[in-house]
């Protein structure tokens, strides 16, 4: 069934010097389904996709599309479309001219350019230069380039990056439509919620090695534990204890939740209901909980993450000493003290300790008593002559003439 459209990697390995980006990777991407390609940052996803398209040469192993290496495919753009980097566009060209250049290289009619511009919603900006495009518009242009040759195999690396909610929904429906037409659709993404709604099958890698290759439903079931939430009236602790004992005796696992509910594992909902009825316990909630794709993915890849964040220890930042900080009324202009005229009003000053005037002069030790009072009308000393200003230091934009 459509094996000529299938992507197959066998023992794929890629090394850059001493670093192994991909190691012994083997999988198949079949037509008629959206296959999600997941993995932490640095796991080798982009490297793998580059090897699929002949942009990187494998150190060992091989990858084929329809049984042939990408470089040996006749007129590859008519058979394989890809979006790896939406910024790989000449910024001085308009959207239409960019696609027209690609079409001429692949022998694609110019009428197809206008068709794909309409498909991605860029027909109104077709004559605008791409360097003025937003990130989302650039993604749409990249998708248009991938669809240009009406290929049967499509590869997308983060296709919804920068798109608004309407654009994300459009991409989701586009992927499903392409797969329903029997095409091979291979999508790499970090958005678990979107992959859960789009993908039918998942290939997960970590540190360059295959971690999982199964349907999305099987992946969630294999990497998560379903449970039931049970809630009992908070004013009936004796019923809570009675039900916990009954569930435990029946082989279930019971754990308290932070909000007061009980998490029950190992028993189906009908059995939990029957045990509660037999124990004469009234339930306020009995609901199933199925793990999300994100929960299953985090559990699967928790040991394959290279870049982990740590708590901000605020190294070198010490708390202010006691007594410092905003004083009462700080920030209210009506309660701020009027500053002396000689103190500059511009700039930023740290808030003073409570009850202190930050602009008061420092106390001066009392001077020894003078032998005689100073005459009140003593003439002030003459001010020194002003130094002529340097004409080269003028603050205006006019040059001295």
Buried (B, 14 or more C-beta within 10 A) or exposed (E): EEEEBBBBBBEBBBBEEEEBBBBBBEBBBBBBBBBBBBBBEBBBBBBBBBBBBBBBEBBEBEBBBBEEBBEEBEEBBBBBBBBBEBEEBEEEBBBBBBBBEBBEEBEBEEEBBBBBBEBBBBBEBBEBBBEEBEEBBBBBBBBBBBBBBEBBBBBBBBBBBBBEEEBBBBBBEBBBEBBEEEBBBBBBBBBBEBBBBBBBBBBBBBBBBBBBBBEBEEBBBEBBBEBBBBBBEEEBEEBBEBBBEBBEEBEBEBEEEEEEBBBBBBBEEEBBBBBBEEBEBEBEEBEEBEBBBBBBBBBBBEEBBEEEEEEEEEEEEEEEEEEEBEBEEEEEEEEEEEEEEEEEEEEEEEEBBEEEEEEEEEEEEEEEEEEEEEEEEEEEEEEEEEEEEEEEEEEEEEEEE
